[in-house]
Amino acid sequence: MNIIDCHTHTQFSVDSDADIIQMIEKAVSLGLSAYAVTDHCECNRWYDEEYYKGEEGYKFYNFGKDFENSVSAVTELKKKYPDFNLICGVELGQATQDIEIAEKVAGDKRLDFIIGSVHQLPKKDDFCFLDYQKYSSDEIKNLIENYFLEINKICNWGKFDVLGHLTYNLRYMHSALGYDPDISPFDDIIEDSFRKLIQKGKGIEINTSGLRQSYGQTFPNLKYVKLFRQLGGEIISIGSDSHTVEDLGSGIKEGIKLAYDAGFRNICYFKQRSPVFIEIN
């Protein structure tokens, strides 16, 4: 089986201390066919704290600096590992909350691969930091709906390669509330988002991080991966979303099996923003 990991974080992400050299060496030792470094770049916090003075929400800043440090490092490390398939990527958060920054990143020729993600709603903190015990059931429903509407907005923009960890918000709602909120009322928004991606020749990822957490499922789960395929989606990547060396490659085999069960016969990674397909065997 060809194993790839196309969603990982290193020391250049605010929530990771993973040494980038150790990550690459681990990827080599695992025999990965492709390994992408995709450190965080939150468009709505590109500048320093002073620039966003008075704004509510996310408390981390200077993602422009993190982006440059990560991309510069990976670009140089490609020279050090010429025989290994090292991919220079980025996880681009909240593109439509600062289109100018998103366009700037999307136009960077050093990038092989861009994941488009939503981690937070406008004027709210990252879903991982919200206190769901303070929300009523109607407010939880509104949070979920607004998350999928934000997803729809970035899919309409569409200048990334794959949509990252759809249903990301459920990870934290599950752990905080002890149950999985019903998202089926928003299937029409999800389907419209998928259709936008397919029309633009974009894909989605199977993010396997939930398999090693209490959530116990991929993001998204089989139902939505299958829906994407049924609608005509052809591009699917697999990523562990590892923030540590130990988690690199975790759940990838299970993710590939899920892709197969959903009807895909190929997975892909990206080079110079173009998909490279690998047959599932």
KEDO-465556 format. One record per residue (C-alpha): x, y, z; residue number from 1. Coordinates in Angstrom, 2 decimals. Layout:
residues N
((X Y Z) NUM)
...
END
This chain:
residues 281
((0.00 0.00 0.00) 1)
((1.28 3.46 -0.95) 2)
((1.16 5.56 2.22) 3)
((1.03 9.35 2.08) 4)
((0.53 11.97 4.77) 5)
((-0.62 15.30 3.39) 6)
((-1.61 17.19 6.53) 7)
((1.07 17.72 9.20) 8)
((2.33 20.47 11.49) 9)
((5.80 21.32 12.72) 10)
((7.56 23.84 14.95) 11)
((6.29 26.60 12.64) 12)
((2.69 26.05 13.76) 13)
((1.57 27.80 16.93) 14)
((0.15 24.55 18.36) 15)
((3.11 22.28 17.57) 16)
((6.65 21.86 18.85) 17)
((7.52 19.06 16.41) 18)
((11.01 19.52 15.02) 19)
((10.77 19.66 11.24) 20)
((13.92 17.59 10.68) 21)
((12.64 14.88 13.01) 22)
((9.31 14.92 11.17) 23)
((11.01 14.43 7.81) 24)
((13.26 11.69 9.16) 25)
((10.19 9.92 10.59) 26)
((8.42 10.24 7.22) 27)
((11.46 8.72 5.50) 28)
((11.61 5.87 8.01) 29)
((7.92 5.13 7.46) 30)
((8.54 4.85 3.75) 31)
((5.95 7.47 2.86) 32)
((5.39 7.92 -0.86) 33)
((4.66 11.60 -0.19) 34)
((4.93 13.81 2.87) 35)
((3.49 17.34 3.05) 36)
((4.35 19.95 5.66) 37)
((1.23 22.10 6.03) 38)
((1.80 24.53 8.86) 39)
((-0.97 26.87 9.97) 40)
((-1.61 30.20 8.29) 41)
((-4.72 31.90 9.66) 42)
((-5.62 34.67 7.22) 43)
((-7.50 36.66 9.84) 44)
((-4.40 36.90 12.06) 45)
((-1.64 37.47 9.48) 46)
((-0.30 40.60 11.18) 47)
((0.80 41.33 14.76) 48)
((-1.51 41.90 17.72) 49)
((-1.47 45.68 17.44) 50)
((-2.99 45.49 13.96) 51)
((-6.08 43.70 15.33) 52)
((-6.41 45.79 18.49) 53)
((-10.00 45.78 19.73) 54)
((-11.08 42.75 17.71) 55)
((-12.63 39.79 19.50) 56)
((-11.78 36.19 18.75) 57)
((-8.59 34.29 18.11) 58)
((-5.74 35.26 20.46) 59)
((-2.78 34.20 18.28) 60)
((-1.14 36.49 15.76) 61)
((1.74 36.89 13.26) 62)
((0.80 33.99 11.01) 63)
((2.48 35.83 8.16) 64)
((5.79 35.31 9.93) 65)
((4.99 31.64 10.63) 66)
((4.05 31.11 7.00) 67)
((7.30 32.55 5.70) 68)
((9.40 30.60 8.19) 69)
((7.71 27.31 7.30) 70)
((7.73 27.72 3.53) 71)
((11.33 28.94 3.50) 72)
((12.45 25.99 5.63) 73)
((10.68 23.38 3.51) 74)
((11.95 24.95 0.29) 75)
((15.53 24.63 1.56) 76)
((14.99 21.12 2.96) 77)
((13.85 19.88 -0.44) 78)
((17.48 20.36 -1.48) 79)
((18.70 18.31 1.48) 80)
((16.32 15.44 0.67) 81)
((16.36 15.32 -3.14) 82)
((15.33 11.67 -3.29) 83)
((12.39 12.02 -0.91) 84)
((8.98 13.32 -1.96) 85)
((8.80 16.34 0.36) 86)
((5.87 18.64 -0.36) 87)
((5.74 22.32 0.54) 88)
((2.24 23.05 1.75) 89)
((0.15 25.24 4.00) 90)
((-3.12 24.95 5.90) 91)
((-4.86 28.19 5.00) 92)
((-7.45 29.13 7.62) 93)
((-10.39 31.49 7.17) 94)
((-9.53 32.59 3.63) 95)
((-12.71 34.61 3.18) 96)
((-12.09 36.56 6.40) 97)
((-9.16 38.29 4.65) 98)
((-9.30 37.70 0.92) 99)
((-6.29 39.93 0.23) 100)
((-4.04 37.77 2.40) 101)
((-5.59 34.56 1.06) 102)
((-4.89 35.65 -2.51) 103)
((-1.32 36.52 -1.59) 104)
((-0.69 33.08 -0.11) 105)
((-2.47 31.28 -2.95) 106)
((-0.19 33.04 -5.42) 107)
((3.06 31.97 -3.75) 108)
((4.92 29.89 -6.34) 109)
((6.91 27.99 -3.72) 110)
((3.80 26.14 -2.60) 111)
((2.97 22.69 -3.91) 112)
((-0.21 22.29 -1.93) 113)
((-2.86 24.34 -0.11) 114)
((-5.44 22.98 2.34) 115)
((-8.43 25.29 2.80) 116)
((-9.81 25.16 6.34) 117)
((-12.19 26.88 8.72) 118)
((-11.18 26.83 12.39) 119)
((-13.30 29.70 13.67) 120)
((-16.25 31.89 12.86) 121)
((-15.93 35.68 12.49) 122)
((-15.51 37.36 15.89) 123)
((-15.39 34.02 17.69) 124)
((-12.51 31.96 18.97) 125)
((-11.32 28.70 17.42) 126)
((-13.87 25.93 17.88) 127)
((-11.33 24.16 20.09) 128)
((-11.49 26.99 22.65) 129)
((-15.26 27.60 22.86) 130)
((-17.07 26.71 26.09) 131)
((-20.00 24.70 24.73) 132)
((-21.55 24.33 28.18) 133)
((-22.51 27.99 27.95) 134)
((-24.46 27.51 24.72) 135)
((-28.12 26.54 24.44) 136)
((-29.19 23.81 22.02) 137)
((-30.38 26.48 19.56) 138)
((-27.06 28.30 19.85) 139)
((-25.18 25.04 19.19) 140)
((-27.32 24.55 16.09) 141)
((-26.49 28.09 14.95) 142)
((-22.78 27.48 15.48) 143)
((-22.95 24.36 13.33) 144)
((-24.95 26.07 10.59) 145)
((-22.61 29.07 10.51) 146)
((-19.61 26.73 10.32) 147)
((-21.01 25.08 7.20) 148)
((-21.89 28.47 5.72) 149)
((-18.27 29.56 6.22) 150)
((-17.16 26.33 4.54) 151)
((-19.46 27.17 1.65) 152)
((-17.88 30.61 1.34) 153)
((-14.33 29.29 1.08) 154)
((-15.46 26.65 -1.43) 155)
((-16.99 29.43 -3.52) 156)
((-13.60 31.21 -3.41) 157)
((-11.88 27.93 -4.12) 158)
((-8.23 28.92 -4.63) 159)
((-6.92 26.00 -2.59) 160)
((-6.42 22.34 -3.51) 161)
((-8.41 20.33 -0.97) 162)
((-10.95 21.22 1.70) 163)
((-9.50 20.45 5.11) 164)
((-11.15 18.38 7.85) 165)
((-14.82 19.01 7.09) 166)
((-16.78 18.61 10.39) 167)
((-13.76 19.85 12.38) 168)
((-16.16 21.55 14.81) 169)
((-17.71 18.22 15.83) 170)
((-14.46 17.08 17.45) 171)
((-14.81 19.62 20.23) 172)
((-18.58 19.51 20.53) 173)
((-18.36 15.75 21.00) 174)
((-15.81 15.96 23.80) 175)
((-17.59 18.84 25.54) 176)
((-21.21 17.72 25.20) 177)
((-20.83 13.95 25.29) 178)
((-22.87 13.42 22.15) 179)
((-22.66 14.06 18.42) 180)
((-24.94 16.88 17.25) 181)
((-27.07 16.01 14.23) 182)
((-25.66 17.77 11.17) 183)
((-28.04 16.23 8.62) 184)
((-30.18 19.43 8.50) 185)
((-27.18 21.05 6.81) 186)
((-26.59 18.38 4.20) 187)
((-27.86 20.73 1.49) 188)
((-25.14 23.27 2.35) 189)
((-22.52 20.52 2.40) 190)
((-23.71 19.19 -0.96) 191)
((-23.59 22.67 -2.48) 192)
((-20.05 23.12 -1.14) 193)
((-19.02 19.81 -2.70) 194)
((-20.53 20.78 -6.03) 195)
((-18.57 24.05 -5.98) 196)
((-15.34 22.15 -5.29) 197)
((-15.98 19.61 -8.04) 198)
((-16.80 22.36 -10.53) 199)
((-13.47 24.02 -9.76) 200)
((-11.52 20.74 -9.96) 201)
((-10.78 20.70 -6.24) 202)
((-10.88 17.90 -3.67) 203)
((-11.40 17.09 -0.03) 204)
((-9.19 15.41 2.52) 205)
((-9.82 12.48 4.81) 206)
((-8.37 13.75 8.06) 207)
((-7.56 10.83 10.33) 208)
((-6.92 12.77 13.56) 209)
((-10.32 11.84 14.97) 210)
((-9.39 8.17 14.96) 211)
((-6.84 8.73 17.72) 212)
((-9.16 10.96 19.73) 213)
((-12.40 10.36 21.63) 214)
((-14.39 11.32 18.53) 215)
((-13.41 8.01 16.93) 216)
((-14.16 8.97 13.29) 217)
((-12.43 10.68 10.42) 218)
((-13.19 14.24 9.35) 219)
((-15.44 13.89 7.43) 220)
((-16.85 10.41 8.01) 221)
((-17.72 7.79 5.40) 222)
((-21.16 9.27 4.69) 223)
((-19.73 12.55 3.41) 224)
((-16.71 11.07 1.64) 225)
((-19.14 8.81 -0.20) 226)
((-21.37 11.79 -1.02) 227)
((-18.43 13.67 -2.50) 228)
((-17.63 10.68 -4.71) 229)
((-21.26 10.21 -5.76) 230)
((-21.45 13.84 -6.82) 231)
((-18.44 13.29 -9.10) 232)
((-15.53 14.19 -6.84) 233)
((-12.25 12.65 -7.97) 234)
((-9.60 14.27 -5.78) 235)
((-9.07 12.88 -2.29) 236)
((-6.03 13.32 -0.07) 237)
((-5.24 11.71 3.27) 238)
((-3.70 13.45 6.28) 239)
((-2.98 12.59 9.89) 240)
((-3.07 16.23 11.04) 241)
((-0.13 15.28 13.23) 242)
((1.30 17.90 15.56) 243)
((3.89 15.52 17.00) 244)
((6.50 13.20 15.51) 245)
((4.75 10.24 17.13) 246)
((1.44 10.91 15.35) 247)
((2.92 11.24 11.87) 248)
((1.26 8.68 9.59) 249)
((-1.32 7.74 12.23) 250)
((-4.56 6.34 10.82) 251)
((-3.49 6.73 7.20) 252)
((-4.12 3.08 6.29) 253)
((-7.59 3.32 7.79) 254)
((-8.18 6.53 5.86) 255)
((-7.17 4.93 2.59) 256)
((-9.53 2.02 3.26) 257)
((-12.34 4.49 3.93) 258)
((-11.61 6.21 0.60) 259)
((-11.85 2.83 -1.13) 260)
((-15.11 2.00 0.65) 261)
((-16.50 5.36 -0.51) 262)
((-15.77 4.46 -4.14) 263)
((-12.38 6.02 -4.74) 264)
((-9.72 3.94 -6.49) 265)
((-7.00 6.58 -6.26) 266)
((-5.69 8.96 -3.63) 267)
((-3.53 11.93 -4.47) 268)
((-0.88 14.34 -3.32) 269)
((0.07 17.63 -4.98) 270)
((3.19 18.94 -6.66) 271)
((3.30 22.49 -7.96) 272)
((-0.43 22.73 -7.21) 273)
((-1.33 19.82 -9.49) 274)
((-2.70 16.48 -8.28) 275)
((-0.61 13.33 -8.60) 276)
((-2.76 10.21 -8.36) 277)
((-1.74 6.97 -6.67) 278)
((-3.76 3.82 -7.20) 279)
((-5.16 2.26 -4.04) 280)
((-3.84 -1.29 -3.89) 281)
END
